Each structure stands twice: as C-alpha cells, then as structure tokens.
Amino acid sequence: MHIPFFRREVSVCCFVVGLQLAAVALLLVGGTTFYLARSPLLRAFGQRWVVDESPIKADAIVVLSGDSIDGTRVRRAVEIYQQGWAPRILLSGPLMRPNLSEGVFMVQDAKRFGAPESALEIIESKADSTLEESDEILGYATKHNCYRLLVVTSDYHARRTRTIYAAESKQRGVTVRIISAPQFLAGRKRWWEDRQARKGMIYEFIKFPVTLWEIRHPNPPGSPPDDD
C-alpha cells in the first residue's frame, strides 16, 4: 500500500543526487578547462583591463597619488609633458606627515625624469579615495582655468579612474583623458605570477563595485568619508 510513495521518494532522492553530481562534474570540467587555459585567458584579461586613451592638447597633466616606488606615474607624465601635450604637471600628493606630502617626492621624481621645476605644481590632497581625490583635482583645475586634463595613473587603476572621471568631470565642464602608466599589466605576459600585481588587481575588483555605489549614492555633507 505504501510502496508507490516509497518509490516516489527514492526517485526524488536519485534526481537530487544526479543534479548534484552533474553540478560537481561541470565544476570539475570548468575548473580544469580554466586551469589548462589560464595563461592565455589571464593575459587577454590583463590586456583588456588596461585603459590608455590617446592624449589631446590639454591645459595640464595630472598625476594621481599612490605612485609606485619607481615613480612610474610621474615618469609617464613627464614623457607626455616633453612631447608637448600640456604646459604643466599637477601632482596630487596626500600628507604623509603633518608637514610633508607625497607631492614633495613626486616633484623630485619629475625633476629627475627631466621636467623643469617651473612646470610642476603640487595639489595638497586630503582625500581618502580616488573619488574624493577627483573632486579635489577638478575643483583645483577649474579654479585655475584648466578645462582639458590628461590624468595619469597606473595601468591596473586606470579603468576605475576613467569610470570616476567620466561621471565627475561632466558636472564641471572638464574634458579628461586617462593615460595609463605601465606597472603591473602593460607589457607583462604573466602578470598573475607577480604577488604585487595579484594584490593590486584583487583590490581593484573589490573597490570597483564600491566606487560605482559611491558615485550613485554620494555621502551626505558632514558624513565620514569611505576608504578607497
């Protein structure tokens, strides 16, 4: 009398187990395929991730804070300056000590790379994120009649930077081009094998959705800033 019910229960259990086994098999096949093809896939991803827009004649070149120890952002900015794309370089430097900003070291790097001191200006930044830094830079630029900017940042950071400035610059009437400085991705065939490159990319994956949220839901005046 209860056998049909028992058979239905067994059939349902077998169906569920079959789905679970199929899911595990798909994961194994997908994981194995990705592992075997990881090199070309990650290489292609790194190349696609980099944003490097063509420079235009501009009022100033802006170097974002957080440069590498080798000064790759400053070096790229000086190269653009020497090519004649803009007459001055704005160096965004946060305070590292009460009386010392990163901008001081950026000036030293720029002079070492061949830029004249007369072309260098420090923007004393108090920003806690790239989004806040963009507000400071755009405010400084418009105050000094700079409405065409070449913004230089690291290759792994350039895509998020473009997203920020695409949203913020329109409100100020400023034209911005994002210039990528080679650091982790550009020209690197196996970037994922470098610990710093992996760390930088993981941070970007975490920060990108947070940045999108902050752009759409800005902090009300007086509220504490979010970390970058």
C-alpha positions in Angstrom: 0.0 0.0 0.0 2.9 2.4 0.8 5.3 1.1 -1.9 4.4 3.8 -4.6 5.0 6.5 -2.1 8.4 5.0 -1.2 9.3 4.7 -4.9 8.5 8.3 -5.4 10.7 9.3 -2.5 13.6 7.2 -3.9 13.1 8.7 -7.4 13.2 12.3 -6.0 16.4 11.4 -4.0 18.0 9.9 -7.1 17.1 13.0 -9.1 18.6 15.4 -6.5 21.8 13.3 -6.2 22.0 13.3 -10.0 21.8 17.1 -10.2 24.5 17.4 -7.5 26.8 15.0 -9.4 26.1 16.9 -12.6 27.0 20.2 -10.9 30.2 18.8 -9.5 31.1 17.4 -12.9 30.5 20.8 -14.5 32.6 22.5 -11.9 35.4 20.0 -12.4 35.3 20.3 -16.1 35.1 24.1 -16.0 37.9 24.4 -13.4 40.1 22.0 -15.3 39.5 23.9 -18.6 40.2 27.2 -16.9 43.4 25.9 -15.3 44.7 24.5 -18.6 43.8 27.7 -20.5 44.6 30.1 -17.7 47.7 31.7 -19.3 46.0 33.0 -22.5 42.8 33.9 -20.6 44.5 35.9 -17.9 46.9 37.5 -20.4 43.9 38.6 -22.6 42.0 39.8 -19.5 45.0 41.9 -18.4 45.3 43.5 -21.8 41.6 44.3 -22.0 41.5 45.7 -18.4 44.1 48.4 -19.2 42.6 51.8 -20.2 45.0 54.0 -22.1 43.4 56.8 -24.0 45.1 58.9 -26.7 46.4 62.3 -25.3 45.0 65.5 -26.6 46.3 69.1 -26.3 45.5 69.9 -22.7 45.8 72.6 -20.1 47.6 70.3 -17.6 48.7 66.8 -16.9 47.6 65.4 -13.6 49.4 62.7 -11.7 47.3 60.8 -9.2 48.6 60.0 -5.7 49.8 56.5 -4.8 52.6 56.2 -7.3 54.9 53.2 -7.3 58.3 53.4 -5.6 59.8 53.7 -9.1 57.7 56.7 -9.9 56.1 55.1 -13.0 53.1 57.6 -13.0 55.4 60.6 -12.7 57.7 59.2 -15.4 54.8 58.8 -17.8 53.5 62.3 -17.0 57.0 63.8 -17.8 57.1 61.9 -21.1 53.8 63.4 -22.1 54.9 66.8 -21.0 58.1 66.5 -23.0 56.0 65.6 -26.1 54.3 68.9 -25.8 50.8 67.8 -24.9 50.4 70.2 -21.9 52.4 73.1 -20.4 52.3 72.0 -16.7 52.1 69.0 -14.4 49.8 68.9 -11.4 51.0 66.4 -8.7 48.3 65.2 -6.3 50.1 64.4 -3.1 48.4 63.5 0.2 50.0 64.3 3.5 52.4 61.6 4.8 53.3 63.6 7.9 51.8 66.9 9.3 54.3 68.9 7.3 55.3 66.6 4.5 53.2 65.4 1.5 53.8 62.8 -1.2 53.9 65.7 -3.7 57.4 66.6 -2.4 58.8 63.3 -3.6 56.8 63.5 -6.8 58.4 66.8 -7.6 61.8 65.2 -7.0 61.0 62.3 -9.3 59.6 64.7 -12.0 62.8 66.8 -11.9 64.9 63.6 -12.1 63.0 62.5 -15.2 63.6 65.8 -16.9 60.7 68.1 -16.1 61.6 71.7 -15.1 60.5 72.8 -11.7 58.6 75.8 -13.1 56.2 73.3 -14.8 55.4 71.5 -11.5 52.5 72.2 -9.1 51.5 70.3 -6.0 47.9 69.7 -5.1 47.9 69.1 -1.3 45.4 66.3 -1.2 43.3 65.4 1.9 41.3 62.7 0.0 40.8 59.2 1.3 39.7 57.7 -2.0 40.2 58.1 -5.7 36.7 59.5 -5.9 37.4 62.2 -3.3 40.7 63.0 -5.0 38.8 63.6 -8.3 36.7 66.2 -6.6 39.8 68.0 -5.3 41.6 67.8 -8.6 38.6 69.0 -10.7 38.0 71.8 -8.2 41.6 72.9 -8.4 41.7 72.6 -12.2 38.6 74.7 -12.8 39.8 77.3 -10.3 43.0 77.7 -12.3 41.2 77.6 -15.7 42.2 74.1 -16.6 39.4 72.5 -18.5 41.3 69.9 -20.5 43.2 67.4 -18.4 45.4 64.4 -19.0 45.1 62.2 -15.9 47.9 59.8 -15.4 47.6 56.7 -13.2 48.8 53.1 -13.1 47.6 50.6 -15.7 45.7 48.4 -13.2 44.0 51.5 -11.7 43.1 53.3 -15.0 39.8 51.6 -15.7 38.3 52.6 -12.3 39.8 56.1 -12.7 38.1 56.5 -16.1 34.7 55.5 -14.5 35.1 58.1 -11.8 36.2 61.0 -14.0 33.6 60.2 -16.7 30.9 60.7 -14.0 32.5 63.7 -12.2 34.1 65.7 -15.0 30.8 66.3 -16.9 29.4 68.2 -13.9 32.4 70.6 -14.1 32.6 71.0 -17.9 36.1 69.4 -17.9 37.4 67.2 -20.7 39.5 64.3 -19.3 41.7 61.7 -21.0 43.0 58.8 -18.9 46.7 57.9 -19.5 48.0 54.6 -18.3 51.5 54.3 -16.8 52.9 50.7 -17.2 53.2 49.0 -13.8 51.5 45.5 -13.4 49.7 44.7 -16.6 51.0 46.6 -19.7 53.7 44.5 -21.5 53.5 41.8 -18.8 52.8 38.3 -20.3 52.4 36.6 -16.9 51.3 39.4 -14.6 49.4 37.0 -12.3 52.6 35.4 -11.2 53.7 38.6 -9.5 52.4 39.0 -6.0 52.1 42.8 -6.1 50.2 42.6 -9.4 47.8 40.0 -8.0 47.3 42.1 -4.9 46.7 45.3 -6.9 44.1 43.6 -9.1 42.3 42.0 -6.2 42.0 45.4 -4.6 40.6 46.8 -7.8 38.0 44.0 -8.1 36.9 44.9 -4.5 37.0 48.6 -4.9 35.3 48.8 -8.3 31.7 48.0 -7.2 32.2 50.1 -4.1 33.2 53.1 -6.3 30.1 52.5 -8.5 27.9 52.6 -5.4 29.6 55.8 -4.1 29.1 57.5 -7.4 25.4 56.7 -7.4 25.0 57.3 -3.7 27.3 60.1 -2.6 27.9 60.7 1.1 25.7 63.4 2.5 27.5 66.6 3.7 29.2 66.0 7.1 29.3 62.3 6.9 32.6 60.5 7.4 34.3 59.5 4.1 34.7 55.9 2.9 38.1 54.4 2.4 39.4 54.0 -1.2 
